[in-house]
Amino acid sequence: MLSRPVTSLVLPAKVSYRQMLTNSAILIFSLVFTMLLFMKMGGVVRLLYPVAAISLAGALFFTNRAQYVAFVIWLFMITPFVRRVVDYQAGWIEANPVTLASILAAAISLIVLIKKLPVLYRISYIPFILILIACLYGFFVGCILSGPVPAAYDLLLWIVPIAFGFGIASDWKNFPDYRDAIFKTFLWGGAIMGAYGVYQYFFLPAWDAAWMRSTTITSIGYPFPMRVRVFSTMNSPTAYGAITMPSLVIILVTSGILRYLTAVCALGGFVLCIVRTAWLGWMISVAFLVFKLRGTRRAKLVFGLFAIAVICLPVLTTGSIGEKFAERLSTFNDLEGDKSYVARSELYHTLTERALTNVWGTGTGAVGIATKLNSATTTVTFNIDSGLLFVPYTLGWPGAILILIGISALMLRPPGIIDRENESVVQAATGICVAMIAMMASYNSMYGVGGMVFWSFMGLRLCARQWSATR
């Protein structure tokens, strides 16, 4: 059995009437669109999904902020899947409005950032100012070099996750609600995405196979059962690994039956995604917890890890799953023969000089999906997987230095304190942030989906520390 840490972090079974209403609204939203997709009404979903998602997010934002946070995270987990099914049923189009649902729903949190601009000048929030200035600097350069439309879209992928995290951090009076909402969402999300990921590996649904055939991503395997690197409901194995990794950290510091379901399902999908970056990130996060937790909490954490190892070893050492896992592990000892490592090394070799010599950067909109919005092209002309290269290449030295200072300050000198009651929450959130930073070697965890994960847990740890300081 997984360990039961001695902590107050027992996710409540009882909910208030208001929580029941908001939970029901999210459930109805999910069931309605599941039914529409089951009825093969992809054309209707394409138009209705973003409108309904943004409308519900807006209603939750003004009535129950914690449930708004949970719903937005849920949207980031399922929207790529919805888009694939819609494209399969109604035909593929380049500018699919479904893809905008999650980022526009999260953009509502910009209201908090704008309303609380005066608060940013407090010493505890100055790092946010530095990071925002870095993003705005990149936008200014991007408008000049790439045009205002791609620069503005790319700015959203930078600044919305920051605003989302700031909204959590600055609303510390409601910390228990945020803690429960975020942890439950990642537990349920990890279980659902993991179960679908295992199904995807063995049976590969037609919409996923069709997407694999049309995509330019070459590292996700082949569109056949048991020959695919699991990406579950996300758009890539790396994104799936990054958003699942926190679930596998949370199960170690929570109590309740749900974490057992999450442990089984999420671990299955996590192994089958074959993403070393995410695996290493999880190990870093767990090592951080082992080092930081004290007394009985640490002992029970170690026991929980031992239980996970006992459960997983038979699966990881037998059958096709064992072969895939062993094959990927062997690349740690034979990096020169690993195609992804060689490709990443070539990328570093090519771009390091550019990033270091182009002091002012290329600005937002010059790299990644935002390049599709450039009038000169309709395809992604240039993409950088590594966050360590992406940040200085796009934001230049000024932006990269400001972000480095801002994040270092938030990580090393955060406001508030850690009390024993919330030690597990703070250290788990901090460990996840440390892991996401470490993953920047081959994944941009400050931007887009990765940014939503990083800033959600950054906001939660800051929220918890300030809440503890007032008790």
Protein Blocks (a to p, Z undefined) as FASTA:
>chain_A
ZZddddfbbccfbdcfklmmmmmmmmmmmmmmmmmmmnopmklmmmmmmmmmmmmmmmmm
mmommlmmmmmmmmmmmmmmmmmmmmmmnopafblcklmmmmmmmmmmmmmmmmmmmmmm
pmklmmmmmmmmmmmmmmmmmmmmnojklmmmmmmmmmmmmmmmmmmmmmmmlmmmmmmm
mmmmmmmmmmmmmmmmmmmmmnopaklmmmmmmpmbfknopadehiaccekjafbfklmm
mmmmmmmmmmmmcgcjklmmmmmmmmmmmmmnopaklmmmmmmmmmmmmmmpgcjlmmmm
mmmmmmmmmmmmmmmmgcjklmmmmmmmmmmmmmmlpmklmmmmmmmmmmmmmmmmmmno
noehiacjllmmpmkbccdfbdcfblklmmmmmnommlmmmmmmmmmmmmmmcghjddfk
lmmmmmmmmmmmmmmmmmmmmocfkgcjllmmmmmmmmmmmmmmmmmmmZZ
